[in-house]
Amino acid sequence: MAKDRHVPEELRKRRQYVKWSEELGRRICERVAKGERVHVICREPGMPTAMAVAKWVKAKPSFEAALTWAKRLGRREDQARWCAEKICTAMAEEVFQRLCEGDSMTRICADPMMPSHATLMRWRRRFPDFEELVQLGMRVRAERMADEGWEMAMAATPETAYLTHVRLGQLRWMAGVMAPRVFGARRPEPEAAQEKLTVLVRTFTSETDPATGKRKVVSLCPNPLTGQMERTDVPGWTPTPPDAVVIPAG
């Protein structure tokens, strides 16, 4: 029998092989649900080794599901402790490391050994240093995604081009969300305001001067505000707007 390094030497010598049974599995799950650790339970005489429990988990899906749920229930006290005002430094560092390794927040919080989403959000709001650590971890994860996208693009073939395009689009969006300053979409720079130029075309016509009875030339220019033609020989007449350019009709 393989030695369990968590079991004291005096217990190793007198431990006997423990056979699997539904009753034993149920007892282990009940104790884990109350907050006990599996490796602590396995130290007791008459209980299986931690290695044996690990083999049962792999071989028996129903026991694996029950033990996973029991671990979730057993972490209630830890969750209450983590929800306190003081942050758990070890857990904060673990979150950072797993983000850097590529895990998402959802996957991290799904681990029964880790704090819940609600707990991590409280820490991020209350502790600026932890929020900065999370943002750094997300940036590292975004850089990993960028590298993964490059490898994906280089490995694309005509048959996989469309699927690769869809995946790269999702990777690009996620990287932009996690590290907007580095991978976010670039906003176009605002265009400089262009000067407005108003061109007025002056036309000429002739009319009879009632005072002298002679013909004379009169110039007309459109008013840009009303669109009506106005005489330019009226005293005080100026183009509207004042900076308008008046050119004679060809």
C-alpha positions in Angstrom: 0.0 0.0 0.0 1.3 3.4 -0.9 2.2 5.6 2.0 0.1 8.7 2.7 2.5 11.5 3.6 -0.3 13.2 5.7 -0.6 10.3 8.0 1.7 10.0 11.0 4.2 7.2 11.0 2.6 5.4 14.0 -0.7 5.3 12.2 0.8 4.1 8.9 2.0 0.9 10.5 -1.3 -0.3 11.8 -3.6 0.9 9.1 -5.6 -1.7 7.3 -7.1 -1.6 3.8 -10.5 0.0 3.8 -13.0 -1.2 1.2 -15.4 1.2 -0.5 -19.0 1.2 0.6 -22.0 3.5 0.0 -22.3 4.0 3.7 -18.6 5.0 4.1 -18.9 7.5 1.2 -22.0 9.0 2.8 -20.3 9.4 6.1 -17.3 11.1 4.6 -19.5 13.5 2.6 -21.5 14.3 5.8 -18.4 15.2 7.7 -17.0 17.3 4.9 -20.3 19.2 4.6 -19.9 20.1 8.3 -16.5 21.7 7.6 -14.0 18.9 8.1 -11.2 18.5 5.6 -10.8 15.2 3.7 -7.1 14.8 4.6 -8.0 15.3 8.3 -10.7 12.7 8.2 -8.4 10.2 6.5 -5.9 10.4 9.3 -8.3 8.6 11.6 -8.0 4.8 12.1 -10.6 2.9 10.2 -10.8 5.5 7.5 -9.4 5.2 4.0 -6.3 7.1 3.0 -6.5 10.3 1.0 -5.1 8.5 -2.0 -7.9 5.9 -1.8 -10.5 8.7 -1.6 -9.0 10.3 -4.7 -9.2 7.0 -6.5 -12.9 6.6 -5.5 -13.6 10.1 -6.8 -12.2 9.2 -10.2 -13.9 5.8 -10.4 -17.3 6.8 -9.0 -19.0 9.9 -10.6 -21.8 9.9 -8.0 -19.4 10.0 -5.1 -17.4 12.8 -6.9 -20.6 14.9 -7.3 -21.6 14.3 -3.7 -18.1 15.1 -2.3 -17.9 18.3 -4.5 -21.3 19.5 -3.1 -20.2 18.6 0.4 -17.1 20.7 0.0 -19.2 23.7 -1.1 -21.4 23.3 2.0 -18.4 22.9 4.2 -16.9 26.2 3.1 -19.7 28.3 4.5 -17.7 29.2 7.6 -14.8 30.1 5.4 -17.0 32.2 3.2 -18.3 34.0 6.3 -14.8 34.7 7.4 -13.8 35.9 3.9 -16.8 38.3 3.9 -15.4 40.1 6.9 -13.7 43.4 6.6 -10.2 42.0 6.6 -9.1 40.5 3.3 -7.5 37.0 3.1 -4.0 37.7 1.6 -3.4 34.1 0.7 -6.7 33.9 -1.2 -6.0 37.3 -2.9 -2.6 36.0 -4.1 -4.2 32.8 -5.3 -6.8 34.7 -7.4 -4.0 36.7 -9.0 -1.9 33.7 -9.8 -4.9 31.8 -11.4 -5.8 34.9 -13.4 -2.2 35.0 -14.7 -2.4 31.3 -15.6 -5.5 32.0 -17.8 -8.4 31.1 -15.5 -11.5 33.3 -15.6 -13.2 34.7 -12.5 -16.1 32.3 -13.1 -13.9 29.3 -13.1 -12.0 30.5 -10.0 -15.1 31.1 -8.0 -16.6 27.8 -9.1 -13.8 26.1 -7.1 -15.2 25.2 -3.7 -11.9 26.1 -2.1 -12.1 29.7 -3.4 -14.2 32.7 -2.3 -17.5 33.3 -4.1 -18.1 36.0 -6.7 -19.9 38.2 -4.1 -16.9 38.0 -1.8 -14.4 38.9 -4.5 -16.5 41.9 -5.5 -16.6 43.1 -1.9 -12.9 42.8 -1.8 -12.5 44.7 -5.0 -14.7 47.5 -3.8 -13.2 47.8 -0.3 -9.5 47.2 -1.0 -7.9 49.2 -3.8 -4.7 47.1 -3.7 -6.7 44.0 -4.4 -8.5 45.6 -7.3 -5.2 46.7 -8.7 -3.9 43.2 -8.4 -7.0 41.8 -10.2 -6.6 44.3 -13.0 -3.0 43.3 -13.4 -3.9 39.7 -13.5 -6.6 40.4 -16.2 -4.0 42.3 -18.2 -1.7 39.3 -18.1 -4.5 37.0 -19.1 -5.3 39.4 -22.0 -1.7 39.1 -23.2 -2.0 35.4 -23.1 -5.1 35.6 -25.2 -3.3 37.8 -27.7 -0.5 35.2 -28.0 -3.1 32.5 -28.3 -4.9 34.4 -31.0 -1.6 34.8 -33.0 -1.0 31.0 -32.8 -4.6 30.4 -33.8 -4.3 32.7 -36.8 -1.0 31.1 -37.9 -2.5 27.6 -37.7 -5.6 28.6 -39.7 -6.4 26.8 -43.0 -8.9 27.6 -45.7 -11.2 25.0 -44.1 -11.0 26.5 -40.6 -10.7 30.2 -41.7 -14.3 31.1 -40.7 -14.2 29.3 -37.3 -10.8 31.0 -36.6 -12.3 34.4 -37.5 -15.2 33.9 -35.0 -12.8 32.8 -32.3 -10.4 35.6 -32.9 -13.3 38.1 -32.7 -14.3 36.8 -29.3 -10.6 36.8 -28.1 -10.2 40.3 -29.3 -13.3 41.5 -27.5 -12.4 39.7 -24.2 -8.9 41.1 -24.3 -10.3 44.6 -24.9 -12.6 44.3 -21.9 -9.8 43.0 -19.6 -7.1 45.5 -20.7 -8.9 48.3 -22.5 -5.8 50.6 -22.5 -3.7 48.1 -24.3 -6.2 46.0 -26.4 -9.3 48.2 -26.5 -10.7 49.6 -29.7 -9.0 52.8 -30.7 -11.4 55.7 -31.0 -10.9 57.9 -34.0 -9.5 61.3 -33.2 -12.0 64.2 -33.6 -11.5 66.0 -36.8 -10.5 69.7 -36.6 -13.4 72.1 -37.2 -13.3 73.3 -40.8 -13.8 77.0 -41.5 -17.0 77.7 -43.2 -16.8 79.7 -46.4 -19.9 81.5 -47.8 -19.7 82.4 -51.5 -22.3 84.8 -52.9 -22.6 85.2 -56.7 -23.4 88.8 -57.7 -25.5 89.4 -60.8 -26.0 92.6 -62.8 -29.0 94.0 -64.6 -30.0 97.4 -66.1 -32.9 99.7 -65.3 -34.0 103.2 -66.1 -33.2 105.9 -63.6 -36.5 107.7 -62.9 -34.6 110.9 -62.0 -32.6 111.2 -65.2 -34.4 108.9 -67.6 -31.1 107.2 -68.4 -30.3 103.5 -68.2 -27.9 102.4 -65.5 -26.4 99.1 -64.3 -27.6 97.7 -60.9 -25.9 94.8 -59.1 -27.9 92.2 -57.1 -26.6 89.8 -54.6 -28.4 87.0 -52.7 -29.0 87.2 -49.0 -27.7 83.8 -47.6 -30.2 84.0 -44.8 -33.4 84.5 -46.8 -32.3 83.5 -50.3 -33.7 86.7 -51.7 -31.8 88.9 -54.2 -30.9 92.3 -52.7 -29.6 95.5 -54.4 -26.0 96.3 -53.4 -26.3 100.0 -54.1 -28.4 100.5 -51.0 -26.5 102.7 -48.5 -24.9 100.5 -45.8 -25.3 97.2 -47.6 -22.7 94.6 -46.7 -22.5 90.8 -47.4 -24.2 88.6 -44.8 -22.3 87.0 -43.1 -19.6 89.7 -43.1 -16.8 87.3 -44.0 -18.7 86.1 -47.2 -16.8 86.2 -50.4 -18.7 88.0 -53.2 -17.8 87.1 -56.8 -19.4 88.5 -60.0 -21.3 86.2 -62.2 -19.3 85.1 -65.3 
